[in-house]
Amino acid sequence: MHTRLGRGVLGVFCVGVLFTAACSSSNSNDTSSDSGTEDSAPSTGEDSGPGFDATLPSDSGEDAAPGHDASVDSPVAVTDSSTEDASDASHGDSSTEDAGSDAASDASKDAASDAESDAAKDAETDATSDAATDASAADAGADSGEGDAGALPTSAVGIWEFQDVAGSTTAVDSSGNGHTATLKGTAAIVAGGTYGNYLHIDGTVGAFADVTGGPLFDNSKSFTVSAWVSFPSFNYNYDELISADGANASVFELQLAPLTAADGGTSYNVEAAFPTQDVPTPGVFYYAFSTAQPSVATWYHVVGVYDLTSNPGTTPGKLSLYLDGVLQSNPGDSTATGANPVAAVGDFIIGAGKYNDARTNGAVANYVGVRVYDQALSAAQVATLYGLAGR
């Protein structure tokens, strides 16, 4: 074939203080030692609140502090009836004032409790609403791919998955752009592979899939070409995998390249390359090689990316090769300066190339998931594409 140059409760329990100051009077004429004895503090007649001790407070008329035992120390003894009346009246006034004070205190506490409860509910409602809004926005962003560096472009120039019926002579373009591939020679759709049906190229001259109708994409601008490929055997030569036709030769290639001329092609690198001129026998190429050598009977994801915008103000841009989602960096890669790729003028070919004005044979290979994008995919996008195994 052709040579290469090197790649993120309040319950105001209030004990409801029903307290009764039980008072008894002694008979003023009674000289006996009989002094009336006081009854013990009566029951409030109310159940205590859950978990609380509802004992009576002292006769001060104030509520017992929460959590404290406010038992009655002793009742009040009254010895004079007038004093008793006065005391009763005074006690009645005090009780009325205390009751009013307690009622006012209770109302104030209830209002404060209600306000706090309302504020807490409002805050909880606002927080729930904000969280729901944030979650909805996040879902919308995920659905649109916004903020996802690995999101693939919404459309491709062409996608050939080769899931057509075995024996078909054409392969549908599942991108929806209608770029049907026509099978030539012994090229065939075969059933039962690792990823379902696949395109098989046996390496003979004239066996390839042809996407006709002129240039599929402008390869003098940024683009990405990818494919899942496996190799039943090797041809021991420069064996094209995918190419774009120029007038005289392929002006872009993904191919197998022998490591050295001396080994007879027994060891290969995968290569992405383009010539500096569209002439019958181009001699100078820009290229990027894989660091690993492919083996037979193993599926590989091969991606060639040409990024014209990576070196603003210079020509050409950068040519990169990815193997199984990993950017390859080979010391033998050429420095991409001095020329842009030559624009394609002919067909997009899967399984062969063009050299010296003639169709060349390609690698002995099986294909699924061939894709073309008219932009340079990023490393994150290539990783996403690799995750779509076989597609």
Secondary structure, 3 states (H helix, E strand, C coil): CCCCCCCCCCCCCCCCCCCCCCCCECCCCCCCCCCCCCCCCCCCCCCCCCCCCCCCCCCCCCCCCCCCCCCCCCCCCECCHHHHHHHHHHHHHHHHHHHHHHHHHHHHHHHHHHHHHHHHHHHHHHHHHHHHHHHHHHHHHHHHCCCCCCCCCCCCCEEECCCCCCCCCEECCCCCCCCCEEEECCCEEEEEECCEEEEEECCCCCCEEEECCCCCCCCCCCEEEEEEEECCCCCCCCEEEEEEECCCCEEEEEEEEECCHHHCCCCEEEEEEEECCCCCCCCCEEEEECCCCCCCCCCEEEEEEEECCCCCCCCCCEEEEEECCEECCCCCCCCCCCCCCCCCCCCEEECCEEECCEEECECCEEEEEEEEECCCCCHHHHHHHHHCCCC
